Amino acid sequence: MTELGTLERVDLRDIWATEAQDFTPWLAQEHNLNALASVLGFDLELEAQEQDVGPFRADILCKNMDDGTWVLIENQLERTDHIHL
């Protein structure tokens, strides 16, 4: 019989101390980005990380390969607020 692991609640900051230097590069890895894209129903291709987009900075910038549109990912490890978005 196949043995399965057990899910465990962890403090996200114990895994990724910072968003820009730790979480963003992890999420932008091909297998992690593909997992996110699969859930969203997109075929994403990474274009850039921490990219200036107009007066703002995108954590992750991707191209939707299905229709050529841009997808901007603003990741957060903490609660959202109006200033951050």
Gaussian input, Z-matrix of N, CA and C with variables (Angstrom, degrees):
# hf/3-21g

backbone

0 1
 N
 C     1     B1
 C     2     B2     1     A1
 N     3     B3     2     A2     1     D1
 C     4     B4     3     A3     2     D2
 C     5     B5     4     A4     3     D3
 N     6     B6     5     A5     4     D4
 C     7     B7     6     A6     5     D5
 C     8     B8     7     A7     6     D6
 N     9     B9     8     A8     7     D7
 C    10    B10     9     A9     8     D8
 C    11    B11    10    A10     9     D9
 N    12    B12    11    A11    10    D10
 C    13    B13    12    A12    11    D11
 C    14    B14    13    A13    12    D12
 N    15    B15    14    A14    13    D13
 C    16    B16    15    A15    14    D14
 C    17    B17    16    A16    15    D15
 N    18    B18    17    A17    16    D16
 C    19    B19    18    A18    17    D17
 C    20    B20    19    A19    18    D18
 N    21    B21    20    A20    19    D19
 C    22    B22    21    A21    20    D20
 C    23    B23    22    A22    21    D21
 N    24    B24    23    A23    22    D22
 C    25    B25    24    A24    23    D23
 C    26    B26    25    A25    24    D24
 N    27    B27    26    A26    25    D25
 C    28    B28    27    A27    26    D26
 C    29    B29    28    A28    27    D27
 N    30    B30    29    A29    28    D28
 C    31    B31    30    A30    29    D29
 C    32    B32    31    A31    30    D30
 N    33    B33    32    A32    31    D31
 C    34    B34    33    A33    32    D32
 C    35    B35    34    A34    33    D33
 N    36    B36    35    A35    34    D34
 C    37    B37    36    A36    35    D35
 C    38    B38    37    A37    36    D36
 N    39    B39    38    A38    37    D37
 C    40    B40    39    A39    38    D38
 C    41    B41    40    A40    39    D39
 N    42    B42    41    A41    40    D40
 C    43    B43    42    A42    41    D41
 C    44    B44    43    A43    42    D42
 N    45    B45    44    A44    43    D43
 C    46    B46    45    A45    44    D44
 C    47    B47    46    A46    45    D45
 N    48    B48    47    A47    46    D46
 C    49    B49    48    A48    47    D47
 C    50    B50    49    A49    48    D48
 N    51    B51    50    A50    49    D49
 C    52    B52    51    A51    50    D50
 C    53    B53    52    A52    51    D51
 N    54    B54    53    A53    52    D52
 C    55    B55    54    A54    53    D53
 C    56    B56    55    A55    54    D54
 N    57    B57    56    A56    55    D55
 C    58    B58    57    A57    56    D56
 C    59    B59    58    A58    57    D57
 N    60    B60    59    A59    58    D58
 C    61    B61    60    A60    59    D59
 C    62    B62    61    A61    60    D60
 N    63    B63    62    A62    61    D61
 C    64    B64    63    A63    62    D62
 C    65    B65    64    A64    63    D63
 N    66    B66    65    A65    64    D64
 C    67    B67    66    A66    65    D65
 C    68    B68    67    A67    66    D66
 N    69    B69    68    A68    67    D67
 C    70    B70    69    A69    68    D68
 C    71    B71    70    A70    69    D69
 N    72    B72    71    A71    70    D70
 C    73    B73    72    A72    71    D71
 C    74    B74    73    A73    72    D72
 N    75    B75    74    A74    73    D73
 C    76    B76    75    A75    74    D74
 C    77    B77    76    A76    75    D75
 N    78    B78    77    A77    76    D76
 C    79    B79    78    A78    77    D77
 C    80    B80    79    A79    78    D78
 N    81    B81    80    A80    79    D79
 C    82    B82    81    A81    80    D80
 C    83    B83    82    A82    81    D81
 N    84    B84    83    A83    82    D82
 C    85    B85    84    A84    83    D83
 C    86    B86    85    A85    84    D84
 N    87    B87    86    A86    85    D85
 C    88    B88    87    A87    86    D86
 C    89    B89    88    A88    87    D87
 N    90    B90    89    A89    88    D88
 C    91    B91    90    A90    89    D89
 C    92    B92    91    A91    90    D90
 N    93    B93    92    A92    91    D91
 C    94    B94    93    A93    92    D92
 C    95    B95    94    A94    93    D93
 N    96    B96    95    A95    94    D94
 C    97    B97    96    A96    95    D95
 C    98    B98    97    A97    96    D96
 N    99    B99    98    A98    97    D97
 C   100   B100    99    A99    98    D98
 C   101   B101   100   A100    99    D99
 N   102   B102   101   A101   100   D100
 C   103   B103   102   A102   101   D101
 C   104   B104   103   A103   102   D102
 N   105   B105   104   A104   103   D103
 C   106   B106   105   A105   104   D104
 C   107   B107   106   A106   105   D105
 N   108   B108   107   A107   106   D106
 C   109   B109   108   A108   107   D107
 C   110   B110   109   A109   108   D108
 N   111   B111   110   A110   109   D109
 C   112   B112   111   A111   110   D110
 C   113   B113   112   A112   111   D111
 N   114   B114   113   A113   112   D112
 C   115   B115   114   A114   113   D113
 C   116   B116   115   A115   114   D114
 N   117   B117   116   A116   115   D115
 C   118   B118   117   A117   116   D116
 C   119   B119   118   A118   117   D117
 N   120   B120   119   A119   118   D118
 C   121   B121   120   A120   119   D119
 C   122   B122   121   A121   120   D120
 N   123   B123   122   A122   121   D121
 C   124   B124   123   A123   122   D122
 C   125   B125   124   A124   123   D123
 N   126   B126   125   A125   124   D124
 C   127   B127   126   A126   125   D125
 C   128   B128   127   A127   126   D126
 N   129   B129   128   A128   127   D127
 C   130   B130   129   A129   128   D128
 C   131   B131   130   A130   129   D129
 N   132   B132   131   A131   130   D130
 C   133   B133   132   A132   131   D131
 C   134   B134   133   A133   132   D132
 N   135   B135   134   A134   133   D133
 C   136   B136   135   A135   134   D134
 C   137   B137   136   A136   135   D135
 N   138   B138   137   A137   136   D136
 C   139   B139   138   A138   137   D137
 C   140   B140   139   A139   138   D138
 N   141   B141   140   A140   139   D139
 C   142   B142   141   A141   140   D140
 C   143   B143   142   A142   141   D141
 N   144   B144   143   A143   142   D142
 C   145   B145   144   A144   143   D143
 C   146   B146   145   A145   144   D144
 N   147   B147   146   A146   145   D145
 C   148   B148   147   A147   146   D146
 C   149   B149   148   A148   147   D147
 N   150   B150   149   A149   148   D148
 C   151   B151   150   A150   149   D149
 C   152   B152   151   A151   150   D150
 N   153   B153   152   A152   151   D151
 C   154   B154   153   A153   152   D152
 C   155   B155   154   A154   153   D153
 N   156   B156   155   A155   154   D154
 C   157   B157   156   A156   155   D155
 C   158   B158   157   A157   156   D156
 N   159   B159   158   A158   157   D157
 C   160   B160   159   A159   158   D158
 C   161   B161   160   A160   159   D159
 N   162   B162   161   A161   160   D160
 C   163   B163   162   A162   161   D161
 C   164   B164   163   A163   162   D162
 N   165   B165   164   A164   163   D163
 C   166   B166   165   A165   164   D164
 C   167   B167   166   A166   165   D165
 N   168   B168   167   A167   166   D166
 C   169   B169   168   A168   167   D167
 C   170   B170   169   A169   168   D168
 N   171   B171   170   A170   169   D169
 C   172   B172   171   A171   170   D170
 C   173   B173   172   A172   171   D171
 N   174   B174   173   A173   172   D172
 C   175   B175   174   A174   173   D173
 C   176   B176   175   A175   174   D174
 N   177   B177   176   A176   175   D175
 C   178   B178   177   A177   176   D176
 C   179   B179   178   A178   177   D177
 N   180   B180   179   A179   178   D178
 C   181   B181   180   A180   179   D179
 C   182   B182   181   A181   180   D180
 N   183   B183   182   A182   181   D181
 C   184   B184   183   A183   182   D182
 C   185   B185   184   A184   183   D183
 N   186   B186   185   A185   184   D184
 C   187   B187   186   A186   185   D185
 C   188   B188   187   A187   186   D186
 N   189   B189   188   A188   187   D187
 C   190   B190   189   A189   188   D188
 C   191   B191   190   A190   189   D189
 N   192   B192   191   A191   190   D190
 C   193   B193   192   A192   191   D191
 C   194   B194   193   A193   192   D192
 N   195   B195   194   A194   193   D193
 C   196   B196   195   A195   194   D194
 C   197   B197   196   A196   195   D195
 N   198   B198   197   A197   196   D196
 C   199   B199   198   A198   197   D197
 C   200   B200   199   A199   198   D198
 N   201   B201   200   A200   199   D199
 C   202   B202   201   A201   200   D200
 C   203   B203   202   A202   201   D201
 N   204   B204   203   A203   202   D202
 C   205   B205   204   A204   203   D203
 C   206   B206   205   A205   204   D204
 N   207   B207   206   A206   205   D205
 C   208   B208   207   A207   206   D206
 C   209   B209   208   A208   207   D207
 N   210   B210   209   A209   208   D208
 C   211   B211   210   A210   209   D209
 C   212   B212   211   A211   210   D210
 N   213   B213   212   A212   211   D211
 C   214   B214   213   A213   212   D212
 C   215   B215   214   A214   213   D213
 N   216   B216   215   A215   214   D214
 C   217   B217   216   A216   215   D215
 C   218   B218   217   A217   216   D216
 N   219   B219   218   A218   217   D217
 C   220   B220   219   A219   218   D218
 C   221   B221   220   A220   219   D219
 N   222   B222   221   A221   220   D220
 C   223   B223   222   A222   221   D221
 C   224   B224   223   A223   222   D222
 N   225   B225   224   A224   223   D223
 C   226   B226   225   A225   224   D224
 C   227   B227   226   A226   225   D225
 N   228   B228   227   A227   226   D226
 C   229   B229   228   A228   227   D227
 C   230   B230   229   A229   228   D228
 N   231   B231   230   A230   229   D229
 C   232   B232   231   A231   230   D230
 C   233   B233   232   A232   231   D231
 N   234   B234   233   A233   232   D232
 C   235   B235   234   A234   233   D233
 C   236   B236   235   A235   234   D234
 N   237   B237   236   A236   235   D235
 C   238   B238   237   A237   236   D236
 C   239   B239   238   A238   237   D237
 N   240   B240   239   A239   238   D238
 C   241   B241   240   A240   239   D239
 C   242   B242   241   A241   240   D240
 N   243   B243   242   A242   241   D241
 C   244   B244   243   A243   242   D242
 C   245   B245   244   A244   243   D243
 N   246   B246   245   A245   244   D244
 C   247   B247   246   A246   245   D245
 C   248   B248   247   A247   246   D246
 N   249   B249   248   A248   247   D247
 C   250   B250   249   A249   248   D248
 C   251   B251   250   A250   249   D249
 N   252   B252   251   A251   250   D250
 C   253   B253   252   A252   251   D251
 C   254   B254   253   A253   252   D252

   B1=1.4410
   B2=1.5300
   B3=1.3233
   B4=1.4586
   B5=1.5172
   B6=1.3237
   B7=1.4601
   B8=1.5260
   B9=1.3238
   B10=1.4576
   B11=1.5193
   B12=1.3113
   B13=1.4561
   B14=1.5218
   B15=1.3031
   B16=1.4543
   B17=1.5210
   B18=1.3267
   B19=1.4584
   B20=1.5165
   B21=1.3118
   B22=1.4565
   B23=1.5233
   B24=1.3225
   B25=1.4646
   B26=1.5261
   B27=1.3316
   B28=1.4629
   B29=1.5245
   B30=1.3133
   B31=1.4599
   B32=1.5241
   B33=1.3242
   B34=1.4639
   B35=1.5190
   B36=1.3227
   B37=1.4699
   B38=1.5296
   B39=1.3240
   B40=1.4668
   B41=1.5264
   B42=1.3184
   B43=1.4638
   B44=1.5266
   B45=1.3294
   B46=1.4640
   B47=1.5266
   B48=1.3105
   B49=1.4714
   B50=1.5285
   B51=1.3325
   B52=1.4651
   B53=1.5215
   B54=1.3129
   B55=1.4644
   B56=1.5237
   B57=1.3343
   B58=1.4689
   B59=1.5250
   B60=1.3258
   B61=1.4674
   B62=1.5277
   B63=1.3277
   B64=1.4648
   B65=1.5293
   B66=1.3406
   B67=1.4618
   B68=1.5260
   B69=1.3287
   B70=1.4707
   B71=1.5299
   B72=1.3401
   B73=1.4688
   B74=1.5279
   B75=1.3364
   B76=1.4726
   B77=1.5261
   B78=1.3423
   B79=1.4620
   B80=1.5242
   B81=1.3265
   B82=1.4652
   B83=1.5275
   B84=1.3381
   B85=1.4663
   B86=1.5270
   B87=1.3114
   B88=1.4635
   B89=1.5256
   B90=1.3313
   B91=1.4692
   B92=1.5266
   B93=1.3316
   B94=1.4634
   B95=1.5232
   B96=1.3202
   B97=1.4624
   B98=1.5291
   B99=1.3254
   B100=1.4643
   B101=1.5237
   B102=1.3363
   B103=1.4680
   B104=1.5264
   B105=1.3261
   B106=1.4636
   B107=1.5259
   B108=1.3180
   B109=1.4671
   B110=1.5231
   B111=1.3173
   B112=1.4585
   B113=1.5299
   B114=1.3205
   B115=1.4653
   B116=1.5275
   B117=1.3275
   B118=1.4629
   B119=1.5287
   B120=1.3266
   B121=1.4571
   B122=1.5151
   B123=1.3384
   B124=1.4579
   B125=1.5202
   B126=1.3248
   B127=1.4605
   B128=1.5233
   B129=1.3443
   B130=1.4587
   B131=1.5174
   B132=1.3228
   B133=1.4588
   B134=1.5246
   B135=1.3230
   B136=1.4565
   B137=1.5224
   B138=1.3270
   B139=1.4610
   B140=1.5228
   B141=1.3526
   B142=1.4657
   B143=1.5237
   B144=1.3342
   B145=1.4629
   B146=1.5231
   B147=1.3347
   B148=1.4691
   B149=1.5297
   B150=1.3244
   B151=1.4687
   B152=1.5258
   B153=1.3341
   B154=1.4596
   B155=1.5216
   B156=1.3432
   B157=1.4616
   B158=1.5250
   B159=1.3250
   B160=1.4637
   B161=1.5190
   B162=1.3325
   B163=1.4644
   B164=1.5318
   B165=1.3273
   B166=1.4567
   B167=1.5253
   B168=1.3184
   B169=1.4621
   B170=1.5278
   B171=1.3211
   B172=1.4639
   B173=1.5214
   B174=1.3327
   B175=1.4606
   B176=1.5288
   B177=1.3272
   B178=1.4667
   B179=1.5257
   B180=1.3108
   B181=1.4604
   B182=1.5235
   B183=1.3393
   B184=1.4667
   B185=1.5174
   B186=1.3084
   B187=1.4626
   B188=1.5267
   B189=1.3390
   B190=1.4531
   B191=1.5270
   B192=1.3053
   B193=1.4598
   B194=1.5257
   B195=1.3365
   B196=1.4606
   B197=1.5265
   B198=1.3501
   B199=1.4641
   B200=1.5322
   B201=1.3362
   B202=1.4564
   B203=1.5168
   B204=1.3361
   B205=1.4625
   B206=1.5239
   B207=1.3355
   B208=1.4549
   B209=1.5198
   B210=1.3174
   B211=1.4646
   B212=1.5168
   B213=1.3192
   B214=1.4569
   B215=1.5282
   B216=1.3190
   B217=1.4641
   B218=1.5216
   B219=1.3108
   B220=1.4649
   B221=1.5258
   B222=1.3193
   B223=1.4593
   B224=1.5219
   B225=1.3293
   B226=1.4581
   B227=1.5185
   B228=1.3030
   B229=1.4586
   B230=1.5273
   B231=1.3079
   B232=1.4665
   B233=1.5273
   B234=1.3136
   B235=1.4593
   B236=1.5255
   B237=1.3071
   B238=1.4551
   B239=1.5279
   B240=1.2988
   B241=1.4574
   B242=1.5254
   B243=1.3183
   B244=1.4654
   B245=1.5229
   B246=1.3111
   B247=1.4654
   B248=1.5267
   B249=1.3308
   B250=1.4628
   B251=1.5251
   B252=1.3181
   B253=1.4571
   B254=1.5066
   A1=108.94
   A2=116.48
   A3=121.75
   A4=110.44
   A5=115.71
   A6=120.36
   A7=108.80
   A8=115.94
   A9=121.54
   A10=110.45
   A11=116.25
   A12=121.10
   A13=110.41
   A14=115.96
   A15=122.15
   A16=109.06
   A17=116.02
   A18=119.81
   A19=109.23
   A20=114.81
   A21=120.46
   A22=108.54
   A23=116.94
   A24=120.94
   A25=108.23
   A26=115.80
   A27=120.91
   A28=108.79
   A29=116.46
   A30=121.69
   A31=106.96
   A32=117.04
   A33=120.96
   A34=112.44
   A35=117.27
   A36=120.78
   A37=111.75
   A38=117.86
   A39=120.04
   A40=110.44
   A41=116.57
   A42=121.93
   A43=110.54
   A44=116.19
   A45=122.53
   A46=108.39
   A47=117.56
   A48=121.36
   A49=111.90
   A50=117.00
   A51=120.81
   A52=109.25
   A53=115.55
   A54=119.12
   A55=111.05
   A56=116.95
   A57=121.38
   A58=113.14
   A59=117.84
   A60=120.17
   A61=113.77
   A62=117.67
   A63=119.80
   A64=113.11
   A65=117.03
   A66=119.80
   A67=112.54
   A68=117.51
   A69=120.13
   A70=112.19
   A71=119.74
   A72=118.74
   A73=112.84
   A74=116.97
   A75=120.01
   A76=110.03
   A77=117.10
   A78=120.79
   A79=111.41
   A80=117.37
   A81=121.71
   A82=113.27
   A83=118.08
   A84=119.67
   A85=108.41
   A86=116.03
   A87=121.28
   A88=113.44
   A89=118.19
   A90=119.38
   A91=112.10
   A92=118.43
   A93=120.63
   A94=111.12
   A95=117.10
   A96=120.88
   A97=110.52
   A98=117.05
   A99=120.64
   A100=111.63
   A101=117.12
   A102=120.62
   A103=109.99
   A104=117.25
   A105=121.29
   A106=110.44
   A107=116.56
   A108=121.33
   A109=111.22
   A110=116.93
   A111=121.23
   A112=111.05
   A113=116.39
   A114=120.82
   A115=110.57
   A116=117.01
   A117=121.61
   A118=112.85
   A119=116.91
   A120=120.79
   A121=113.59
   A122=116.75
   A123=122.32
   A124=110.01
   A125=115.81
   A126=122.72
   A127=105.43
   A128=116.64
   A129=121.11
   A130=112.22
   A131=114.66
   A132=121.46
   A133=107.73
   A134=116.41
   A135=121.72
   A136=110.33
   A137=116.03
   A138=122.00
   A139=111.07
   A140=117.45
   A141=120.09
   A142=110.55
   A143=114.25
   A144=122.00
   A145=108.05
   A146=116.04
   A147=121.89
   A148=110.20
   A149=114.98
   A150=123.66
   A151=111.12
   A152=117.31
   A153=120.84
   A154=108.86
   A155=115.66
   A156=122.70
   A157=105.97
   A158=116.10
   A159=119.61
   A160=108.89
   A161=117.58
   A162=120.09
   A163=112.81
   A164=117.50
   A165=122.23
   A166=110.86
   A167=115.44
   A168=121.16
   A169=108.00
   A170=116.44
   A171=121.92
   A172=109.45
   A173=116.29
   A174=119.41
   A175=109.68
   A176=115.42
   A177=121.20
   A178=107.92
   A179=116.21
   A180=122.16
   A181=107.79
   A182=115.28
   A183=120.97
   A184=109.76
   A185=114.42
   A186=121.77
   A187=106.75
   A188=116.16
   A189=121.65
   A190=106.34
   A191=116.68
   A192=121.02
   A193=112.35
   A194=117.28
   A195=120.13
   A196=111.96
   A197=116.25
   A198=118.48
   A199=114.23
   A200=117.43
   A201=121.13
   A202=115.51
   A203=117.78
   A204=119.59
   A205=110.60
   A206=114.70
   A207=120.92
   A208=109.78
   A209=116.14
   A210=122.52
   A211=107.05
   A212=115.74
   A213=122.06
   A214=108.16
   A215=116.43
   A216=121.27
   A217=108.52
   A218=115.68
   A219=122.63
   A220=106.10
   A221=116.31
   A222=118.61
   A223=110.93
   A224=115.47
   A225=121.67
   A226=109.46
   A227=115.59
   A228=121.07
   A229=111.28
   A230=116.54
   A231=121.65
   A232=109.25
   A233=116.17
   A234=121.22
   A235=109.77
   A236=116.18
   A237=121.10
   A238=111.11
   A239=115.48
   A240=121.62
   A241=108.14
   A242=116.64
   A243=120.42
   A244=112.51
   A245=117.92
   A246=121.02
   A247=110.75
   A248=116.86
   A249=120.83
   A250=111.69
   A251=117.00
   A252=120.09
   A253=109.62
   D1=142.31
   D2=179.18
   D3=-72.03
   D4=132.69
   D5=177.79
   D6=-93.82
   D7=132.11
   D8=-179.41
   D9=-105.94
   D10=150.97
   D11=175.81
   D12=-77.18
   D13=172.56
   D14=178.85
   D15=-113.24
   D16=130.67
   D17=176.14
   D18=-69.25
   D19=142.63
   D20=-177.29
   D21=-137.28
   D22=133.53
   D23=177.77
   D24=-76.51
   D25=130.70
   D26=179.44
   D27=-131.14
   D28=157.71
   D29=173.20
   D30=-77.96
   D31=121.02
   D32=-176.61
   D33=-57.13
   D34=-33.66
   D35=-179.90
   D36=-71.11
   D37=-17.62
   D38=173.17
   D39=-73.29
   D40=-27.56
   D41=-179.74
   D42=-90.68
   D43=-47.90
   D44=-178.98
   D45=-123.68
   D46=102.54
   D47=-176.69
   D48=-65.09
   D49=-38.07
   D50=179.39
   D51=-130.47
   D52=153.50
   D53=177.65
   D54=-71.52
   D55=-52.34
   D56=-172.45
   D57=-67.08
   D58=-42.57
   D59=-175.05
   D60=-91.99
   D61=-19.79
   D62=-175.60
   D63=-117.91
   D64=-56.64
   D65=-174.17
   D66=-72.31
   D67=-46.46
   D68=-178.60
   D69=-58.18
   D70=-49.02
   D71=177.64
   D72=-61.55
   D73=-35.26
   D74=178.25
   D75=-65.31
   D76=-48.49
   D77=-179.00
   D78=-64.34
   D79=-32.62
   D80=-177.88
   D81=-77.57
   D82=-9.59
   D83=176.04
   D84=-60.90
   D85=143.05
   D86=-171.94
   D87=-51.83
   D88=-47.83
   D89=-176.61
   D90=-68.60
   D91=-32.77
   D92=178.11
   D93=-74.88
   D94=-41.66
   D95=177.45
   D96=-64.83
   D97=-38.14
   D98=177.20
   D99=-64.67
   D100=-37.11
   D101=178.00
   D102=-64.63
   D103=-44.03
   D104=177.28
   D105=-63.13
   D106=-46.08
   D107=-179.19
   D108=-60.67
   D109=-38.26
   D110=179.52
   D111=-63.08
   D112=-43.13
   D113=178.61
   D114=-64.94
   D115=-38.35
   D116=-179.03
   D117=-79.14
   D118=-16.61
   D119=-178.82
   D120=82.04
   D121=25.15
   D122=178.90
   D123=-113.94
   D124=161.92
   D125=168.09
   D126=-111.22
   D127=98.28
   D128=-173.74
   D129=-98.64
   D130=142.80
   D131=172.51
   D132=-123.10
   D133=126.38
   D134=-179.44
   D135=-65.15
   D136=130.62
   D137=175.74
   D138=-107.18
   D139=-42.15
   D140=-176.75
   D141=-164.92
   D142=158.12
   D143=172.29
   D144=-118.56
   D145=145.94
   D146=179.47
   D147=47.30
   D148=55.23
   D149=-173.72
   D150=-101.46
   D151=132.79
   D152=173.01
   D153=-67.86
   D154=130.24
   D155=178.02
   D156=-132.72
   D157=99.70
   D158=-173.43
   D159=61.07
   D160=-134.10
   D161=-179.98
   D162=-83.67
   D163=3.56
   D164=-175.60
   D165=-113.59
   D166=174.45
   D167=177.82
   D168=-127.64
   D169=122.20
   D170=179.71
   D171=-88.50
   D172=133.99
   D173=175.05
   D174=-63.22
   D175=-50.60
   D176=179.61
   D177=-137.95
   D178=131.88
   D179=177.38
   D180=-117.05
   D181=125.28
   D182=-177.77
   D183=-127.74
   D184=164.50
   D185=172.90
   D186=-112.02
   D187=130.81
   D188=173.73
   D189=-78.96
   D190=110.01
   D191=-174.22
   D192=-72.94
   D193=-13.52
   D194=178.39
   D195=-72.72
   D196=-37.84
   D197=-176.15
   D198=-135.47
   D199=3.03
   D200=176.28
   D201=80.72
   D202=3.52
   D203=179.87
   D204=-77.79
   D205=158.60
   D206=177.85
   D207=-85.38
   D208=143.95
   D209=175.75
   D210=-125.25
   D211=120.53
   D212=179.64
   D213=-104.96
   D214=124.85
   D215=179.86
   D216=-107.60
   D217=119.50
   D218=174.66
   D219=-109.09
   D220=100.41
   D221=-177.05
   D222=-90.40
   D223=152.61
   D224=179.17
   D225=-145.04
   D226=139.87
   D227=174.73
   D228=-99.09
   D229=-13.37
   D230=-177.76
   D231=-112.67
   D232=-179.83
   D233=177.09
   D234=-63.27
   D235=149.45
   D236=179.57
   D237=-77.91
   D238=156.36
   D239=173.03
   D240=-147.65
   D241=163.62
   D242=-175.84
   D243=-67.57
   D244=-29.02
   D245=-179.70
   D246=-69.39
   D247=-40.92
   D248=-176.52
   D249=-69.72
   D250=-35.21
   D251=-178.41
   D252=-90.74

